[in-house]
Amino acid sequence: MLDIKIQKTEQKRQKPDQTKLGFGNYYTDHMFLMNYSQEKGWHDARIVPYQNLSLDPATMVFHYAQELFEGMKAYKAADGRTLLFRPMKNIERMNNTAKRLCIPQINPEDALEAIKALVKVDDEWIPTEPDTSLYIRPFIIATDAHLGVHPSHTYLFIIILSPVGSYYPEGINPVKIYIEREYVRAVKGGTGFAKVGGNYAASLIGQEKAARLGYAQSLWLDGIERKYIDEVGAMNVFFVIDGTVVTPALDEGNILPGVTRASCIEMLKSWGMKVEERKLSVDEIVAAHKAGKLNEAFGSGTAAVISPIGELSNDGEKMILNEGKIGPIAQKLYDNLTGIQWGKIADPFGWSVEIK
Ligand SMILES: *Cc1c(COP(=O)(O)O)cnc(C)c1O
């Protein structure tokens, strides 16, 4: 059992209009903190009023980006239950990321307890409008005030919460995607499989470029041959080719192992569909499209759940997918995943975890 000291705020914040939440615009009344030192390990778990941090300008995270994060959601079911979706998958991934960045592991049970305790304290912040949720952002930063390059000896584990709106207030609109050939997001041996801020910093330029050219996001290719598909924006990506669902395999270490990705694969297989995790080249996509066998494509991630791709731009050539509309497989995955997440349908997989 994690001993969490709880200091409640005396000045509650005003709650935002639930129909105008957007993503990451508002934060709740409290935050969770826990320190790490070599002498004490992880210690001093506490929930305190949401507030600024005070850090020495030499703090290592500012200079060498020894930082990781996670992203998950709490959902309010119609019957009042508060549900998490496969939280241990996120915690397991957090520890895998930590290993890559030389950050000490956190006991998974303690991390889950911290998340549950904070969500419980700020339960009234979980929005109840259709398709809204409470985004949970755990993160760890290196806190030694030192400019020498080495793993920090001290860390801070923080959890903040943000009520977020429906990702598709006007219904699901497939997006236009630009196949990026200049910049890469990750390479074999790098940090592609890890959820680290540094990956995002390096990908912003691709996002900016795509936006400038009139696209919603970049489709990232592998960093070595620039041939194989990695991810789309900050989502995993699926293609349906002649009825078979294909997604890039995780074994090269340059794909982020998404919880939504894993859930899509398990769900598709439970429906008896053929799913392949393997290398997938742009050439194969182009050939499938030319042959009329590229049925649909979509991204997967916690924020949007499923994001259909309506158009792909490859070196100036445009490929329109499924007439620019959401495909039946993307729609079925979206309905079933969100159905389980909001407790609207039965959960035969045992993915939902109730916070009591
Ligand atoms: C978080 C993330 C994903 C999606 O992971 P989920 O667990 O499904 O939210 C995919 N790609 C990148 C780069 C990510 O950071």
The ligand as a Tripos MOL2 file, in Angstrom:
@<TRIPOS>MOLECULE
LIG
   15    15     1     0     0
SMALL
NO_CHARGES

@<TRIPOS>ATOM
      1 C1          0.8880    7.6040  -27.1080 C.3       1 LIG1
      2 C2          1.2590    7.3490  -28.5040 C.ar      1 LIG1
      3 C3          0.5270    6.4970  -29.3520 C.ar      1 LIG1
      4 C4         -0.7860    5.8590  -28.9480 C.3       1 LIG1
      5 O1         -0.7420    5.0900  -27.7930 O.3       1 LIG1
      6 P1         -2.0890    4.7980  -26.9900 P.3       1 LIG1
      7 O2         -1.6270    4.0070  -25.8260 O.co2     1 LIG1
      8 O3         -2.9830    4.0450  -27.9000 O.co2     1 LIG1
      9 O4         -2.6580    6.1250  -26.6160 O.co2     1 LIG1
     10 C5          1.0110    6.2490  -30.6280 C.ar      1 LIG1
     11 N1          2.1360    6.8490  -31.0790 N.ar      1 LIG1
     12 C6          2.8500    7.6970  -30.3060 C.ar      1 LIG1
     13 C7          4.0750    8.3160  -30.8550 C.3       1 LIG1
     14 C8          2.4390    7.9790  -29.0000 C.ar      1 LIG1
     15 O5          3.1460    8.8120  -28.2630 O.3       1 LIG1
@<TRIPOS>BOND
     1     1     2 1
     2     2     3 ar
     3     2    14 ar
     4     3     4 1
     5     3    10 ar
     6     4     5 1
     7     5     6 1
     8     6     7 2
     9     6     8 1
    10     6     9 1
    11    10    11 ar
    12    11    12 ar
    13    12    13 1
    14    12    14 ar
    15    14    15 1
@<TRIPOS>SUBSTRUCTURE
     1 LIG1         1 GROUP 0 **** ****
